[in-house]
Amino acid sequence: MDVMTLRMPVRVRRDAGFGVGCRAVTQAVSIDATAAYDIRAADCISFLRSLPDSSVDVITTDPAYSGMNQHMRFGHGRIVGAYGKPGNARWFTEFSDDPATYRAFLGECRRVLRDGRHIYIMFDSFSLLSLGALVRDFFDVKCVIVWDKVHLGMGHYFRRRHEHIVFATKGRRKLSRRDLQDVWSVSRLRRAAYPTQKPVELFERMLEGSAEPGFMVCDPFCGSGSAAIAALRHGCDFVGADIAPGAVEMARARCAAWSATGSDPLEPAV
Ligand SMILES: C[S@@+](CC[C@H](N)C(=O)[O-])C[C@H]1O[C@@H](n2cnc3c(N)ncnc32)[C@H](O)[C@@H]1O
């Protein structure tokens, strides 16, 4: 993609008081913006607590649920190869997703999200059944999107080819398009740089009907930064966090490379 097309002047509101990587402008200005990003090493809940009320416009997130893995450890299933070994650096830290912690997480998501805005939360099938219903206590759940990964993954009984994305609103806001469907066929990444790295296209689809240039997009479990790249490509700003310092380093380097060249080093073809 031509870098010039990525740097179209956009009207950017910067009034939320974010930190590193953001320009301190307090009123609406029209600038030639390479959108700003702010990626912090932090636990998701402390990170969200550090953000002001009603300061983000879209949340797109892919939490590190522990439920599926714990369940499989108790059964006859196994976590794939070396990933299953405790303390394995090739895997990532899991989020302790008991209902009380998950409620605290959702409560903070609600507090930081502006009224009349959208949230997208990814779920594997195990967590969808154990935690998904809690989303209704905090947001108006509108639908469950199926991500068809196109290629088969590993499986416990049936081999997995899909995941879920719960789409919900805080207050009233329609999608900006009426032709969007609830099954998304987007090939999963093979040989990705980061464990469970998701395709940028998946996050771009979340923004398609929910974001406007200059919106602040937030991902409290940003991993390698796929949601950040989607936000920047969409002319949005991004604020996110990950508990793993290595992930934060990777996501920051990825965003810096994208901002400098218009090309994503972890998905060069996009
Ligand atoms: C499923 S991965 C996200 C992958 C990301 N969507 C990508 O495309 O690279 C979940 C991430 O959550 C992080 N994580 C685990 N526990 C966390 C916590 N308590 N707070 C913030 N991040 C956490 C992990 O380090 C991991 O990078």
The ligand as a Tripos MOL2 file, in Angstrom:
@<TRIPOS>MOLECULE
LIG
   27    29     1     0     0
SMALL
NO_CHARGES

@<TRIPOS>ATOM
      1 C1         -4.6510  -14.1110   22.8710 C.3       1 LIG1
      2 S1         -3.2480  -13.1230   23.1690 S.3       1 LIG1
      3 C2         -3.5190  -11.6770   22.1890 C.3       1 LIG1
      4 C3         -2.9300  -11.8420   20.8260 C.3       1 LIG1
      5 C4         -3.1330  -10.5910   19.9890 C.3       1 LIG1
      6 N1         -4.5220  -10.3880   19.6500 N.3       1 LIG1
      7 C5         -2.3060  -10.6570   18.7300 C.2       1 LIG1
      8 O1         -2.8860  -10.6750   17.6320 O.co2     1 LIG1
      9 O2         -1.0810  -10.7150   18.8420 O.co2     1 LIG1
     10 C6         -3.5830  -12.5340   24.7780 C.3       1 LIG1
     11 C7         -2.5140  -11.6490   25.3840 C.3       1 LIG1
     12 O3         -2.9260  -11.2920   26.7030 O.3       1 LIG1
     13 C8         -1.7660  -11.1300   27.5050 C.3       1 LIG1
     14 N2         -2.1850  -11.2020   28.9160 N.ar      1 LIG1
     15 C9         -2.3470  -12.2850   29.7210 C.ar      1 LIG1
     16 N3         -2.7930  -11.9190   30.9420 N.ar      1 LIG1
     17 C10        -2.9260  -10.5750   30.8970 C.ar      1 LIG1
     18 C11        -3.3540   -9.6080   31.8350 C.ar      1 LIG1
     19 N4         -3.7300   -9.9590   33.0650 N.pl3     1 LIG1
     20 N5         -3.3760   -8.3160   31.4640 N.ar      1 LIG1
     21 C12        -2.9820   -7.9410   30.1920 C.ar      1 LIG1
     22 N6         -2.5470   -8.8200   29.2700 N.ar      1 LIG1
     23 C13        -2.5270  -10.1110   29.6100 C.ar      1 LIG1
     24 C14        -0.8250  -12.2230   27.0460 C.3       1 LIG1
     25 O4          0.5160  -11.8810   27.3260 O.3       1 LIG1
     26 C15        -1.1540  -12.2780   25.5330 C.3       1 LIG1
     27 O5         -0.2190  -11.5000   24.8000 O.3       1 LIG1
@<TRIPOS>BOND
     1     1     2 1
     2     2     3 1
     3     2    10 1
     4     3     4 1
     5     4     5 1
     6     5     6 1
     7     5     7 1
     8     7     8 2
     9     7     9 1
    10    10    11 1
    11    11    12 1
    12    11    26 1
    13    12    13 1
    14    13    14 1
    15    13    24 1
    16    14    15 ar
    17    14    23 ar
    18    15    16 ar
    19    16    17 ar
    20    17    18 ar
    21    17    23 ar
    22    18    19 1
    23    18    20 ar
    24    20    21 ar
    25    21    22 ar
    26    22    23 ar
    27    24    25 1
    28    24    26 1
    29    26    27 1
@<TRIPOS>SUBSTRUCTURE
     1 LIG1         1 GROUP 0 **** ****
